[in-house]
Amino acid sequence: MALPPLLQHLRLPLIGAPLFIVSNPALVIAQCKAGIVGSFPALNARTPEELDDWLRQITEALAEDPKAAPFAVNQIVHASNPRLESDVAACVRYKVPIMITSLHAPTPVVAAAHSYGGLVFHDIISRRHAQKAAEAGVDGLILVAAGAGGHAGALSPFALIEEVRQFYQGALILSGGMSRGQHILAAQAMGADLAYMGTRFVASTEARAADEYKQMVVDSHAEDIVYTNSFTGVLGNYLKGSIVRAGLDPAALVSSDKSKMDMGSLRDAMGAKAWKDIWGAGQSVSGIDAVLPAASIVAHLAQEYHLALKGLSLPHQ
């Protein structure tokens, strides 16, 4: 399908995924000024007052650059998120261009965003989740396929796109193990409208991540990613090295379940050991070999994308 007008003039068809703890205004502004959608989780701001300050900083910085891409804020739609209503209200005040929703059907967020012309993209990992989000009236679906960082699904991106395209013709954003410009082009060839990269920007100079975290992303390989629900009750991908450093055995993690998830507690514990030392990352670490400024990362991705596109423009044999 045709992308919404807001997203038709990006430098690359790419969204920098919201990174729990890691994303901050500096990273979002750098991503947007480099020509891709930047985003952050609302809960990364420690208080509603700080969120208001972040939104002001980002809005003012991007208003100064007519070529800047729009930004997005991730809202966790879950009963244990005590700030959902106030955080959405803040986004309405600032007319945030895109809200990215996770977990439950985002019906109230859709109504709020649409009240001023904003867009809502919702994370899904299955056909059933996609159907519920479509019924809620979202503007796009983020297909979190196998290999994505943080909370992720287990389905192949080929299978997930195929199943969702059978009933949904809105915008599709594909996530899962992508780190190169040619991966963005491949996502489009598969039927996605945009690609979604998070781990690639953990290894950026602007990211609010410990230097050890950034270096571990650079040093790790796909087999160093552990898929577990131990930490939040929802299956996700984490760096094996960070689990070991925290004194845990990656092969003997205790299983948990969604009923144990408490976004309020996770938010309050962000500085505690569990969330300071257990680091999320996707299988895309296999293609990350340096910590760079976000603008340089986007420039490399653009070069790779256009070289791949040119390489496919060969006469058919």
DAPE-V192627 format. One record per residue. N is the residue number from 1. RES is the residue in one letter. PHI is phi in whole degrees, 0 to 359 (999 if undefined). Layout:
n=N res=RES phi=PHI
n=N res=RES phi=PHI
This chain:
n=1 res=M phi=999
n=2 res=A phi=285
n=3 res=L phi=290
n=4 res=P phi=305
n=5 res=P phi=309
n=6 res=L phi=303
n=7 res=L phi=245
n=8 res=Q phi=273
n=9 res=H phi=234
n=10 res=L phi=288
n=11 res=R phi=296
n=12 res=L phi=223
n=13 res=P phi=284
n=14 res=L phi=214
n=15 res=I phi=245
n=16 res=G phi=281
n=17 res=A phi=295
n=18 res=P phi=290
n=19 res=L phi=248
n=20 res=F phi=302
n=21 res=I phi=76
n=22 res=V phi=278
n=23 res=S phi=290
n=24 res=N phi=211
n=25 res=P phi=302
n=26 res=A phi=300
n=27 res=L phi=292
n=28 res=V phi=300
n=29 res=I phi=297
n=30 res=A phi=296
n=31 res=Q phi=298
n=32 res=C phi=295
n=33 res=K phi=290
n=34 res=A phi=278
n=35 res=G phi=107
n=36 res=I phi=237
n=37 res=V phi=289
n=38 res=G phi=258
n=39 res=S phi=208
n=40 res=F phi=208
n=41 res=P phi=287
n=42 res=A phi=305
n=43 res=L phi=288
n=44 res=N phi=293
n=45 res=A phi=282
n=46 res=R phi=293
n=47 res=T phi=220
n=48 res=P phi=303
n=49 res=E phi=294
n=50 res=E phi=292
n=51 res=L phi=301
n=52 res=D phi=301
n=53 res=D phi=295
n=54 res=W phi=298
n=55 res=L phi=297
n=56 res=R phi=295
n=57 res=Q phi=303
n=58 res=I phi=294
n=59 res=T phi=300
n=60 res=E phi=292
n=61 res=A phi=295
n=62 res=L phi=284
n=63 res=A phi=294
n=64 res=E phi=282
n=65 res=D phi=237
n=66 res=P phi=296
n=67 res=K phi=266
n=68 res=A phi=293
n=69 res=A phi=282
n=70 res=P phi=288
n=71 res=F phi=240
n=72 res=A phi=224
n=73 res=V phi=235
n=74 res=N phi=271
n=75 res=Q phi=245
n=76 res=I phi=273
n=77 res=V phi=271
n=78 res=H phi=209
n=79 res=A phi=301
n=80 res=S phi=272
n=81 res=N phi=270
n=82 res=P phi=289
n=83 res=R phi=256
n=84 res=L phi=307
n=85 res=E phi=298
n=86 res=S phi=290
n=87 res=D phi=292
n=88 res=V phi=295
n=89 res=A phi=299
n=90 res=A phi=296
n=91 res=C phi=295
n=92 res=V phi=295
n=93 res=R phi=301
n=94 res=Y phi=267
n=95 res=K phi=50
n=96 res=V phi=302
n=97 res=P phi=301
n=98 res=I phi=222
n=99 res=M phi=247
n=100 res=I phi=257
n=101 res=T phi=248
n=102 res=S phi=225
n=103 res=L phi=78
n=104 res=H phi=273
n=105 res=A phi=305
n=106 res=P phi=266
n=107 res=T phi=309
n=108 res=P phi=293
n=109 res=V phi=289
n=110 res=V phi=300
n=111 res=A phi=299
n=112 res=A phi=294
n=113 res=A phi=294
n=114 res=H phi=292
n=115 res=S phi=296
n=116 res=Y phi=237
n=117 res=G phi=92
n=118 res=G phi=282
n=119 res=L phi=252
n=120 res=V phi=232
n=121 res=F phi=246
n=122 res=H phi=241
n=123 res=D phi=290
n=124 res=I phi=221
n=125 res=I phi=235
n=126 res=S phi=207
n=127 res=R phi=301
n=128 res=R phi=298
n=129 res=H phi=298
n=130 res=A phi=296
n=131 res=Q phi=297
n=132 res=K phi=295
n=133 res=A phi=293
n=134 res=A phi=298
n=135 res=E phi=296
n=136 res=A phi=281
n=137 res=G phi=88
n=138 res=V phi=293
n=139 res=D phi=269
n=140 res=G phi=191
n=141 res=L phi=242
n=142 res=I phi=261
n=143 res=L phi=273
n=144 res=V phi=270
n=145 res=A phi=270
n=146 res=A phi=303
n=147 res=G phi=96
n=148 res=A phi=288
n=149 res=G phi=283
n=150 res=G phi=65
n=151 res=H phi=297
n=152 res=A phi=215
n=153 res=G phi=272
n=154 res=A phi=241
n=155 res=L phi=274
n=156 res=S phi=301
n=157 res=P phi=299
n=158 res=F phi=298
n=159 res=A phi=292
n=160 res=L phi=293
n=161 res=I phi=297
n=162 res=E phi=301
n=163 res=E phi=293
n=164 res=V phi=287
n=165 res=R phi=294
n=166 res=Q phi=294
n=167 res=F phi=225
n=168 res=Y phi=237
n=169 res=Q phi=249
n=170 res=G phi=283
n=171 res=A phi=293
n=172 res=L phi=244
n=173 res=I phi=241
n=174 res=L phi=255
n=175 res=S phi=235
n=176 res=G phi=141
n=177 res=G phi=78
n=178 res=M phi=264
n=179 res=S phi=218
n=180 res=R phi=236
n=181 res=G phi=298
n=182 res=Q phi=293
n=183 res=H phi=291
n=184 res=I phi=297
n=185 res=L phi=296
n=186 res=A phi=297
n=187 res=A phi=299
n=188 res=Q phi=295
n=189 res=A phi=298
n=190 res=M phi=282
n=191 res=G phi=118
n=192 res=A phi=276
n=193 res=D phi=266
n=194 res=L phi=219
n=195 res=A phi=259
n=196 res=Y phi=222
n=197 res=M phi=236
n=198 res=G phi=244
n=199 res=T phi=305
n=200 res=R phi=304
n=201 res=F phi=264
n=202 res=V phi=298
n=203 res=A phi=273
n=204 res=S phi=240
n=205 res=T phi=293
n=206 res=E phi=280
n=207 res=A phi=299
n=208 res=R phi=273
n=209 res=A phi=228
n=210 res=A phi=299
n=211 res=D phi=303
n=212 res=E phi=295
n=213 res=Y phi=296
n=214 res=K phi=301
n=215 res=Q phi=292
n=216 res=M phi=294
n=217 res=V phi=299
n=218 res=V phi=294
n=219 res=D phi=277
n=220 res=S phi=275
n=221 res=H phi=238
n=222 res=A phi=303
n=223 res=E phi=287
n=224 res=D phi=270
n=225 res=I phi=259
n=226 res=V phi=251
n=227 res=Y phi=258
n=228 res=T phi=208
n=229 res=N phi=255
n=230 res=S phi=298
n=231 res=F phi=269
n=232 res=T phi=231
n=233 res=G phi=91
n=234 res=V phi=244
n=235 res=L phi=299
n=236 res=G phi=205
n=237 res=N phi=252
n=238 res=Y phi=222
n=239 res=L phi=286
n=240 res=K phi=303
n=241 res=G phi=301
n=242 res=S phi=288
n=243 res=I phi=293
n=244 res=V phi=296
n=245 res=R phi=297
n=246 res=A phi=278
n=247 res=G phi=86
n=248 res=L phi=250
n=249 res=D phi=263
n=250 res=P phi=302
n=251 res=A phi=272
n=252 res=A phi=226
n=253 res=L phi=285
n=254 res=V phi=282
n=255 res=S phi=285
n=256 res=S phi=231
n=257 res=D phi=210
n=258 res=K phi=300
n=259 res=S phi=296
n=260 res=K phi=274
n=261 res=M phi=287
n=262 res=D phi=219
n=263 res=M phi=296
n=264 res=G phi=298
n=265 res=S phi=292
n=266 res=L phi=298
n=267 res=R phi=297
n=268 res=D phi=293
n=269 res=A phi=263
n=270 res=M phi=301
n=271 res=G phi=268
n=272 res=A phi=281
n=273 res=K phi=304
n=274 res=A phi=304
n=275 res=W phi=262
n=276 res=K phi=276
n=277 res=D phi=249
n=278 res=I phi=262
n=279 res=W phi=249
n=280 res=G phi=282
n=281 res=A phi=191
n=282 res=G phi=254
n=283 res=Q phi=294
n=284 res=S phi=294
n=285 res=V phi=305
n=286 res=S phi=298
n=287 res=G phi=247
n=288 res=I phi=247
n=289 res=D phi=232
n=290 res=A phi=196
n=291 res=V phi=268
n=292 res=L phi=224
n=293 res=P phi=300
n=294 res=A phi=303
n=295 res=A phi=298
n=296 res=S phi=291
n=297 res=I phi=299
n=298 res=V phi=296
n=299 res=A phi=298
n=300 res=H phi=297
n=301 res=L phi=299
n=302 res=A phi=296
n=303 res=Q phi=297
n=304 res=E phi=296
n=305 res=Y phi=299
n=306 res=H phi=288
n=307 res=L phi=294
n=308 res=A phi=294
n=309 res=L phi=296
n=310 res=K phi=296
n=311 res=G phi=295
n=312 res=L phi=275
n=313 res=S phi=272
n=314 res=L phi=261
n=315 res=P phi=301
n=316 res=H phi=293
n=317 res=Q phi=279
